[in-house]
Amino acid sequence: MPPLFPLPFLLLAAPGPAAATTPSAAAFEHFFTGVTQGAGTVQIVLAGRHGMRDRARGRMEGGALIIEQVVEEEGKPARRRIWRLARAGGDRVTGSISDARGPVSGEVKGATFHLTYRLAEGPSVEQWIILQPGGRTALNRMVFHRFGLKVATVESVVRKVD
């Protein structure tokens, strides 16, 4: 499987000197509208660490942000996820993700987008997406729990392509 983008992409995590503005709450919709690419690692308790990549295309539709995403993890077939997220008043966000069981809920506070949901396969997920100054890069951290115990984490850097 050819890489979606070169591995030096990970070096873009730190903002450069030109990044002088702090993202606003509306910056999340803007960031995920269009094409984004991410790369990082999955750490599974007692199983080790492996790489992951994703590519997504987002659009606004009827007041909701729709994100079509393809996730590739080393050693697994690529999987497609569809996100539908909408503002629910103030800083609250609600929606769905195609591989989640039940609703997705979250909030936006400054440059941080925090989501919680349960995957159809069982684990609950807590996810933080933090826009970096300049609004072209975000840090993503996901923590997976089963029976109250942390079983895995994902840490990645997401870059806006267009």
N, C-alpha and C positions, 0 to 999 in steps of 0.2 A: 504494500500500500504506500503510494508516494506521500510525502509530507504535505500538509496544507500550506505550510510556509516554513522558511528556514528557522532553525533552532536559535540563531542569534537574536530572534525576536524577544527572548526572555530578558535581554539586556535593556529593553525599553521600560522596565518597571519603574525606574527612578526618573522623576520629571526633570527636564532640563531647565536652564536658567530662564528660558523664554516663558515658562509656565508660571504666570503670576496671579492668575485669578482663581478664586475658590468656586467650585461648581454650585449652582443653585438647585433647588428641588426639581425644577422642570428639566434640568440637564440630563436626568436619567432617560426620559423619553427621547430626547435628542440623541444621546449617546447610542441607544439601542436601535434607533431608526437608521436603516441602511445596513451595511455589512460590518460585522465585527469578527475578530479571530482571537482565540485564546490558546494558551499553552501552559502546562504546569505538571503537577504530580498528584497522584493518588497514593495515600498511605493507608494501608489496611492493617489493623492490629493483628499480630501473629502471622501475617502473610507477606509483608514487605511493601515496597514502594515501586510504582511504575509510572510511566509518562502518560499524559492525555493531551488531546487537542480538541478544539471545537471551532466551528465556523457557523455563523448565524446571520440571518437577514431579518430585520425588523421593519414594521410599518405601523402607522396609526390607522385604526379602522373603527369607526363608530365610538370614538372616545376611549378605546382600549388599545394598548400596545400589544401587537401580535409579533411573536418572535419564533421563527422556524430555525431550529438548531440541529446540527449533526455533531454528535460527540464520538470521538475515537479514542479508545483506551487501548494501550498495548495489550496484545493477547486476547482481545475481544472483538466481535464484529461491531461495526459502526452502528449507532442507534440514532434515531430521529426523535426529537422532542419538539412539541409546540407549546409555547407559553401564551397565555392571554391574561394580561394584567391591566387593571383600571384603577384610577383614583377613587377612593371611597369616602371622600371628605377630609379636608385638612391634609395631614401627612400620611393617612392610612391608604393602603393598597390591598385589593383583593383580586382573586382570579383563579386560574387553573393552569396546570402543567399536564401534558398528555400522559406522563408516567407517574403522576401523583394520584393518591387515593384521597379523595375529598378536596376541600378548598385550600388555596394558598392564601396566606395573609401576611401582611408586612407593613412597614412604615419607612418613610424617607425622613431622615434628620440630617440636614446639611448635605455633606458629600457622601453620606452613608445610606445605603439601601439595605434593609434587613428583612428577610423573608423566613417564614416557617411553613413546613408542609410535611406530609408523610408520603413516602414513595409506595407505589402499588406492591413492590416486593417486600415491604415491611418496615424498614428503618425510618425514623423521623429525621428530618433535615432542618438545620438552622444554617442560613446562608447570609453572608455579609458581602456586599459589593460596594467598594469604596472608590469613588471617582477621584482621580488624581488632578492636581492643578493643571489647567489647560484643557481639560475635558476630553482628551483623546485616548486616555489609558485608564483602566480600572483594575483594582486588585480584588480578586474573588477568593473567599474562604468559605468552605462548606464543612459542617461537622455532622456526621451520621451517628445516630444512637439507636440501639436495640435494647429493650428491657432496662432503659436508664443508663446503659454503659456506652461510652464512646467506642465505636467499632471502626471508624474510618474518617479521614479528612481529605479534602481536596484543596489545594492552593494553586491558583493560576493567575496569570496576567492576561487581561483582555484588552485588545487594541481596536479602536475604530479605524476601519479601512477606508471608508468613503464618507 
